[in-house]
Amino acid sequence: MFPLISPMRAILIRQSNVETLRNVHTTILCEAARKGTREKARKKKVKVEVKKVGFIPHNQRDKKLNLHRENLHFDDSWKQLPKDNVYILKYYRWPVYTVAEAIQCHRETHHPTIYNVPNAPLNVHIELDMQAEKKNRFLDNFQRMALIPHKFDHGEERKILVFTKGNDQVSEAREAGATLVGGIELIKDISNGELLLSDYQYILAHPNILPELVALRGLMKRKFPNPRSETLGTNLTEMIHRFSNGISYSATKDEHQQDFGLISTCIGTLNMDSYKLEENLRYLLQDVDSIRPKRDGERFIKRVLLKSPPSSERLKIDPYQYITEFYVKKDTKGKGDDNDVKEESDKERKAVVAQ
């Protein structure tokens, strides 16, 4: 027989059982697990934004990859010399030719029986070390005009505008071959728009008209005459000969290797005399060497190659027979020697202008 329980006592027992059950199933661990699952569910509902990569130019795509690039300064001094005249070039040093030998080799390849281009242009490739006096500095790209003794058809239209005052200077510029020569009246015509500066490739000036010429600085911009670009000077004849018959060249740095610069220009045609071509090359190398940075014991011109299209053959020559190989600081004691060198260069320039 079971004992009789009152209804009120039964309700209390049932409530106590419910409380014990709730205590069993609502522990701290269960609450933490529920909280973690809820947070995960909320994160899944949040949309993740995907960042779209914009267009990257072709010349900037490799910068982010930081690739290992080959040094552009070619040095094969560690390779051995060939013992005979038949060998694989990549395993031995490049042969060094004289300018006359290189010209003759190109003439043979351009013979009527092969390429049949006897008047092909003779191009020169000059590799430079663009490092400045400080190791973490580099030279900027530059453009110059080299005076040469033997002119040739460079295939360019060069109109020269000269600003000067005085009858003697005006007649001197006209006799030298300037396209247009004038003074204050010419400056007024340009200011009024009657004459366009864009019709002339080069603008030269004498220092006597420089104060009046300042009014055109805004129109000329980079073409404004200055001594650094050798467009401002007293010797108008030499300046006109330089820009009408000279060799125009520009040095450009490599995009990824800042200490490597390249000059590619023409010094004449193969049907010219070999001596004239060599003289043009010598004047060009001396003009390039005149802006070398003052770095002791280091080369500025690293390598010189002669090339003549359509042939892909490149012939190496020795440029150090025309210029000094390494830069040497000038002592105060040797000022007399430097003056002698300057006098000789001045005589050569006068001879070139006279021709």
Backbone hydrogen bonds, N-H to C=O, Kabsch-Sander energy under -0.5 kcal/mol:
donor,donor_aa,acceptor,acceptor_aa,energy
10,A,6,S,-1.8
11,I,7,P,-1.7
12,L,8,M,-1.5
13,I,9,R,-2.1
14,R,10,A,-2.2
15,Q,11,I,-2.2
16,S,12,L,-2.1
17,N,13,I,-2.0
18,V,14,R,-1.9
19,E,15,Q,-2.1
20,T,16,S,-2.0
21,L,17,N,-2.3
22,R,18,V,-2.5
23,N,19,E,-2.2
24,V,20,T,-1.5
25,H,21,L,-1.9
26,T,22,R,-1.4
31,E,27,T,-1.4
32,A,28,I,-2.2
33,A,29,L,-2.3
34,R,30,C,-2.3
35,K,31,E,-2.2
36,G,32,A,-2.3
37,T,33,A,-2.3
38,R,34,R,-2.0
39,E,35,K,-2.1
40,K,36,G,-2.2
41,A,37,T,-2.0
42,R,38,R,-2.2
43,K,39,E,-2.3
44,K,40,K,-2.0
45,K,41,A,-1.3
46,V,42,R,-1.1
49,E,47,K,-0.5
51,K,49,E,-0.6
60,Q,57,P,-1.7
61,R,57,P,-0.6
64,K,60,Q,-0.6
64,K,61,R,-0.6
66,N,62,D,-1.0
67,L,62,D,-0.7
69,R,67,L,-0.7
74,F,72,L,-0.9
79,K,76,D,-1.3
89,L,87,Y,-0.6
91,Y,88,I,-1.4
92,Y,89,L,-1.5
93,R,80,Q,-1.5
97,Y,95,P,-0.5
97,Y,316,K,-3.0
102,A,98,T,-2.5
103,I,99,V,-2.4
104,Q,100,A,-2.1
105,C,101,E,-2.2
106,H,102,A,-2.0
107,R,103,I,-2.1
108,E,104,Q,-1.7
109,T,105,C,-1.6
110,H,106,H,-1.6
111,H,108,E,-1.0
114,I,111,H,-2.3
115,Y,109,T,-1.4
116,N,111,H,-2.3
117,V,110,H,-1.0
120,A,117,V,-1.3
122,L,268,G,-3.0
123,N,121,P,-0.7
123,N,307,K,-3.1
124,V,265,T,-2.8
125,H,305,L,-2.9
126,I,124,V,-0.5
126,I,263,I,-2.8
127,E,125,H,-0.5
127,E,303,R,-2.9
128,L,261,G,-3.0
129,D,300,F,-2.2
130,M,128,L,-0.7
130,M,259,D,-1.6
132,A,137,R,-2.4
137,R,134,K,-1.4
139,L,130,M,-3.2
142,F,251,A,-1.1
144,R,249,Y,-2.4
146,A,247,I,-2.8
151,K,149,P,-0.6
154,H,152,F,-1.0
158,R,156,E,-0.7
159,K,157,E,-0.7
161,L,202,Y,-2.5
162,V,180,L,-2.7
163,F,204,L,-2.0
164,T,162,V,-0.5
164,T,182,G,-2.5
170,V,166,G,-2.0
171,S,167,N,-2.3
172,E,168,D,-2.2
173,A,169,Q,-2.2
174,R,170,V,-2.0
175,E,171,S,-2.3
176,A,172,E,-1.5
177,G,173,A,-0.7
177,G,174,R,-0.7
178,A,173,A,-1.9
179,T,160,I,-1.2
180,L,160,I,-1.7
182,G,162,V,-1.9
187,I,183,G,-1.6
188,K,184,I,-2.0
189,D,185,E,-2.0
190,I,186,L,-1.8
191,S,187,I,-2.1
192,N,188,K,-2.1
193,G,190,I,-0.8
194,E,189,D,-2.1
195,L,189,D,-0.9
199,D,196,L,-0.9
200,Y,197,L,-1.6
201,Q,159,K,-0.8
202,Y,159,K,-2.0
204,L,161,L,-3.1
205,A,231,T,-1.8
206,H,163,F,-2.2
209,I,206,H,-1.8
210,L,207,P,-1.2
213,L,209,I,-1.6
214,V,210,L,-1.0
215,A,212,E,-0.9
216,L,213,L,-1.8
217,R,214,V,-1.7
220,M,216,L,-2.5
221,K,217,R,-2.6
223,K,220,M,-2.2
224,F,221,K,-1.4
230,E,227,P,-0.9
231,T,226,N,-1.8
232,L,226,N,-0.7
233,G,205,A,-1.6
236,L,234,T,-1.5
239,M,235,N,-1.8
240,I,236,L,-2.6
241,H,237,T,-2.2
242,R,238,E,-2.2
243,F,239,M,-2.0
244,S,240,I,-1.7
245,N,241,H,-2.1
246,G,242,R,-1.4
247,I,146,A,-2.3
248,S,246,G,-0.6
249,Y,144,R,-2.3
251,A,142,F,-2.8
252,T,250,S,-0.5
252,T,262,L,-1.7
254,D,257,Q,-0.8
254,D,260,F,-2.3
258,Q,256,H,-0.6
260,F,257,Q,-1.4
261,G,128,L,-2.0
261,G,259,D,-0.5
262,L,252,T,-1.8
263,I,126,I,-2.3
264,S,250,S,-0.5
265,T,124,V,-1.8
267,I,122,L,-2.3
268,G,122,L,-0.5
270,L,120,A,-2.4
272,M,269,T,-1.7
277,L,273,D,-2.0
278,E,274,S,-2.3
279,E,275,Y,-2.1
280,N,276,K,-2.3
281,L,277,L,-2.0
282,R,278,E,-2.2
283,Y,279,E,-2.2
284,L,280,N,-2.0
285,L,281,L,-2.5
286,Q,282,R,-2.1
287,D,283,Y,-1.8
288,V,284,L,-2.2
289,D,285,L,-2.5
290,S,286,Q,-0.9
291,I,288,V,-1.3
292,R,289,D,-1.4
295,R,293,P,-1.9
296,D,294,K,-0.5
297,G,327,Y,-1.6
298,E,295,R,-1.0
302,K,127,E,-2.7
302,K,300,F,-0.7
303,R,127,E,-1.1
304,V,317,I,-0.5
305,L,125,H,-2.4
306,L,315,L,-2.6
307,K,123,N,-2.8
308,S,313,E,-0.5
311,S,308,S,-1.2
315,L,306,L,-2.1
316,K,95,P,-0.6
317,I,304,V,-1.9
318,D,97,Y,-0.7
321,Q,318,D,-0.7
322,Y,319,P,-1.7
323,I,319,P,-1.2
327,Y,295,R,-0.6
327,Y,298,E,-0.9
334,G,331,D,-0.6
335,K,332,T,-1.0
336,G,333,K,-0.5
338,D,334,G,-1.8
339,N,335,K,-2.2
340,D,336,G,-1.8
341,V,337,D,-2.1
342,K,338,D,-2.3
343,E,339,N,-2.3
344,E,340,D,-2.2
345,S,341,V,-2.3
346,D,342,K,-2.3
347,K,343,E,-2.1
348,E,344,E,-2.1
349,R,345,S,-2.2
350,K,346,D,-2.3
351,A,347,K,-2.0
352,V,348,E,-2.1
353,V,349,R,-2.5
354,A,350,K,-2.2
355,Q,351,A,-1.4
